Amino acid sequence: MDIPNLEELKAFTKELAEASGELIMRYWNADSYEIERKADTTPVTEADHEAECLMRAMIKERYPEHGIIAEEFGNENEDADFVWVLDPIDGTKSFVGHVPLFGTLIGMLYKNEPAIGCINQPVLGELVIGDNKTCTLNGEPIKIRPCEKLKEALLLTTDPIYFTPERELHGLAALSQKVYLNRAWGDCYGYLLVASGKADFMLDPEMAPWDILPVIPVIRGAGGVITDWQGNPATVGTTSALACAPGLHAEALEILKSKPNRHAHNRDG
């Protein structure tokens, strides 16, 4: 699909990332800031709120006809042709723990399809922008590394606590036994590592729209595959993610979809 004014919109995406990143860094370097708990007990900070407000204001000033889907302050005009998808701090648990594995996610939908994605990690100074066909890190092209053997792969997840024992935890355990390394370097930074060729898999069993929609154009633009855990292409409405190199996807998907062996081992005597 041809996206009108694609390069202009990508440049504006970079503006949003840099402006929100500068604000977030002020909180990162502060001695203290307010931390609240949402209804689901997850943390949210002043930095989350202010970064989203800043990006929303910039979008409304530049493109008042565009819609917004965002984590902290809800949706506006979401039926528009162009809709921005915002997660000001993806990985707030890492942020409040002073671990630089969080990031800002910015996506743009065109006619309800993911068209632009951005992952910005302001502490490390890593800004990734993808458009399904290309992907850059700080302006330089990046690609998925061409790993084709599970035994050589680095598998990332956000946190095993999100995997339910009766379903996804079995898939994670089974795949973990096949790969070389398994680490919880997750949230959006895991997708950045996969897109930039530093890791081979990123798994998430549960994702909100602002978690997954911005990473889709990044992974695809870097030459990777991103689907749900049933193998369906990731898009609007997708709630799980398997992102990896094309040569790994089919085998990994088969393992994730496998059923636990429930036959108990009987010992005599």
FILUMVEX-563433 format. One record per residue (C-alpha): residue in three letters; z, y, x; residue number from 1. Coordinates in steps of 0.05 Angstrom, whole numbers. Each point is the difference from the previous one (the first is absolute). Example, Ala and Ser with C-alpha at 12.3 -4.5 7.8 and 13.67 -1.06 7.14 Angstrom:
BEGIN
  residu       w       v       u  num
     ALA     156     -90     246    1
     SER     -13      69      27    2
// end
This chain:
BEGIN
  residu       w       v       u  num
     MET       0       0       0    1
     ASP     -19      69      26    2
     ILE      59      48       0    3
     PRO     -18      74     -10    4
     ASN      26      45      56    5
     LEU      30     -60      37    6
     GLU       7      35      67    7
     GLU      32      61     -32    8
     LEU      49     -43     -37    9
     LYS      17     -39      64   10
     ALA      13      65      36   11
     PHE      46      22     -56   12
     THR      36     -67       4   13
     LYS      14      15      73   14
     GLU      27      69     -21   15
     LEU      47     -33     -49   16
     ALA      24     -50      52   17
     GLU      12      52      53   18
     ALA      37      48     -46   19
     SER      45     -54     -30   20
     GLY      11     -30      69   21
     GLU      24      67      28   22
     LEU      50       6     -58   23
     ILE      24     -72       7   24
     MET      11      10      75   25
     ARG      48      57     -14   26
     TYR      44     -49     -39   27
     TRP     -10     -54      52   28
     ASN      28      47      54   29
     ALA      56      28     -44   30
     ASP      73     -19       9   31
     SER       7     -18     -73   32
     TYR     -36       2     -67   33
     GLU      14     -23     -71   34
     ILE     -12     -73     -18   35
     GLU       0     -22     -73   36
     ARG      -7     -69     -32   37
     LYS     -53     -14     -52   38
     ALA      13     -43     -61   39
     ASP     -25     -61      40   40
     THR      51      18      55   41
     THR     -54      18      51   42
     PRO      12      65      38   43
     VAL     -37      65      -9   44
     THR      10      63      42   45
     GLU     -13      75      -3   46
     ALA     -58     -14      47   47
     ASP     -33     -46     -51   48
     HIS       7      52     -55   49
     GLU     -22      60      40   50
     ALA     -59     -35      34   51
     GLU     -27     -22     -67   52
     CYS      10      69     -30   53
     LEU     -37      31      58   54
     MET     -60     -47      -6   55
     ARG      -3       8     -76   56
     ALA      -1      75       8   57
     MET     -55      -3      52   58
     ILE     -43     -45     -45   59
     LYS       9      44     -61   60
     GLU     -19      62      40   61
     ARG     -62     -31      32   62
     TYR     -23     -47     -56   63
     PRO      34      19     -65   64
     GLU     -45     -47     -40   65
     HIS      23     -61      40   66
     GLY      53     -49     -24   67
     ILE      62     -25      36   68
     ILE      37     -66       0   69
     ALA      64       4      41   70
     GLU      66     -36      11   71
     GLU      52      54      -8   72
     PHE     -24      48     -55   73
     GLY     -49     -41     -42   74
     ASN     -72       5     -20   75
     GLU     -45      58     -22   76
     ASN     -71      -1     -27   77
     GLU      -7     -72      24   78
     ASP     -65     -10     -40   79
     ALA     -37      51      44   80
     ASP     -59     -23      43   81
     PHE      39      18      62   82
     VAL      73     -22       3   83
     TRP      47       7      60   84
     VAL      52     -55      12   85
     LEU      62      22      38   86
     ASP      59     -35      32   87
     PRO      35      54      42   88
     ILE      43     -49      39   89
     ASP     -19     -73      -5   90
     GLY      57     -36      34   91
     THR      58      46     -17   92
     LYS      49     -54      22   93
     SER     -30       5      70   94
     PHE       0      76      -4   95
     VAL      74       5     -17   96
     GLY      15     -53      54   97
     HIS     -38      43      51   98
     VAL     -51     -55      12   99
     PRO     -71      28       9  100
     LEU     -35     -53     -42  101
     PHE      -6      42     -63  102
     GLY     -60      44     -17  103
     THR     -33      44     -51  104
     LEU     -53     -32     -44  105
     ILE     -56      42     -30  106
     GLY     -57     -30     -40  107
     MET     -56      26     -42  108
     LEU     -33     -36     -58  109
     TYR     -70      17     -22  110
     LYS     -16     -25     -70  111
     ASN      59     -48       4  112
     GLU     -20     -31      66  113
     PRO      37       9      67  114
     ALA     -45      47      40  115
     ILE      44      31      55  116
     GLY      64     -24      31  117
     CYS      47      30      51  118
     ILE      61     -26      37  119
     ASN      38      52      41  120
     GLN      58     -16      46  121
     PRO      23      69      24  122
     VAL      54     -23      49  123
     LEU     -51     -41      41  124
     GLY     -56      50     -13  125
     GLU     -46     -53     -32  126
     LEU     -46      23     -56  127
     VAL     -48     -51     -29  128
     ILE     -54      17     -51  129
     GLY     -48     -51     -31  130
     ASP     -56       4     -52  131
     ASN     -18     -74     -10  132
     LYS     -57       5      51  133
     THR      34      34      60  134
     CYS      71       9      25  135
     THR      29      46      53  136
     LEU      66       8      37  137
     ASN      10      72      22  138
     GLY     -75      10      -8  139
     GLU     -22     -60      41  140
     PRO     -32     -62     -33  141
     ILE      44     -61      -7  142
     LYS     -15     -72     -19  143
     ILE      37     -63     -21  144
     ARG       4     -47      59  145
     PRO     -44     -62      -9  146
     CYS      55     -53      -3  147
     GLU     -24     -65     -32  148
     LYS      57     -49      18  149
     LEU      66       1     -36  150
     LYS      36     -25      62  151
     GLU     -20      64      36  152
     ALA      18      48     -57  153
     LEU      56      51      -9  154
     LEU      25      -1     -72  155
     LEU      37      61     -28  156
     THR      40       9     -64  157
     THR      41      58     -27  158
     ASP      63     -40     -14  159
     PRO      10     -74     -19  160
     ILE      52      23     -51  161
     TYR     -59      19     -46  162
     PHE     -27     -71      -1  163
     THR      28     -42     -58  164
     PRO      24     -69      21  165
     GLU     -37     -37     -55  166
     ARG     -67      32      15  167
     GLU     -19      44      59  168
     LEU      54     -21      49  169
     HIS     -32     -69       6  170
     GLY     -67      32      17  171
     LEU      31      45      52  172
     ALA      38     -57      32  173
     ALA     -62     -45       0  174
     LEU     -44      53      31  175
     SER      54      21      50  176
     GLN       0     -71      27  177
     LYS     -74       4      15  178
     VAL      -3      67      36  179
     TYR      20      21      70  180
     LEU      50      54     -19  181
     ASN      32      26     -63  182
     ARG      34      68      -5  183
     ALA      26      46     -55  184
     TRP     -36      62      26  185
     GLY     -19      19     -70  186
     ASP     -12      52     -52  187
     CYS     -62      41      12  188
     TYR       8      -4      76  189
     GLY     -17     -74      -3  190
     TYR     -68      17     -30  191
     LEU     -10      52      54  192
     LEU      13     -54      53  193
     VAL     -49     -48     -33  194
     ALA     -54      54      -7  195
     SER       8      22      72  196
     GLY      -6     -71      28  197
     LYS      73      -9      21  198
     ALA      18     -52     -52  199
     ASP     -39     -50     -42  200
     PHE      34      -7     -68  201
     MET      39      44     -48  202
     LEU      32     -33     -61  203
     ASP      33      33     -60  204
     PRO      17     -40     -63  205
     GLU      16      62     -42  206
     MET     -34      68       5  207
     ALA      -1      63     -43  208
     PRO     -65      39      -7  209
     TRP      21      51      53  210
     ASP      16     -57      48  211
     ILE     -66     -36      -3  212
     LEU     -55      48     -22  213
     PRO       1      44      63  214
     VAL      -3     -60      48  215
     ILE     -61     -33     -32  216
     PRO     -52      49      29  217
     VAL      36      -3      67  218
     ILE      -2     -76       7  219
     ARG     -71      -5     -25  220
     GLY     -23      58      42  221
     ALA      27     -35      62  222
     GLY     -39     -63     -17  223
     GLY      56     -39     -32  224
     VAL      10     -37     -66  225
     ILE      54      19     -51  226
     THR      12     -40     -63  227
     ASP      57     -21     -44  228
     TRP      35     -67      10  229
     GLN     -51     -34     -47  230
     GLY     -59      24      42  231
     ASN     -24      55     -48  232
     PRO     -25      63      35  233
     ALA      54      54       2  234
     THR     -12      58     -47  235
     VAL      34      40     -56  236
     GLY      51     -46     -33  237
     THR      10     -46      61  238
     THR      74     -14      11  239
     SER       1     -44      63  240
     ALA     -37       3      66  241
     LEU     -28     -44      55  242
     ALA     -34      42      53  243
     CYS     -31     -32      61  244
     ALA     -62     -14      42  245
     PRO     -57     -33     -40  246
     GLY       3     -63      43  247
     LEU      72     -13     -20  248
     HIS      -1      15     -74  249
     ALA     -23     -65     -32  250
     GLU      48     -45      38  251
     ALA      58      48      -9  252
     LEU     -14       6     -75  253
     GLU      -1     -76      -7  254
     ILE      69      -5      33  255
     LEU      29      56     -41  256
     LYS     -23     -33     -65  257
     SER      27     -69      20  258
     LYS      58     -29     -39  259
     PRO      67     -19      30  260
     ASN      12     -73      14  261
     ARG      58     -16     -46  262
     HIS       7     -74      19  263
     ALA      71      -9      28  264
     HIS      10     -45      60  265
     ASN      44     -60     -20  266
     ARG      47     -26      53  267
     ASP      26     -71      -6  268
     GLY      75     -18      10  269
// end
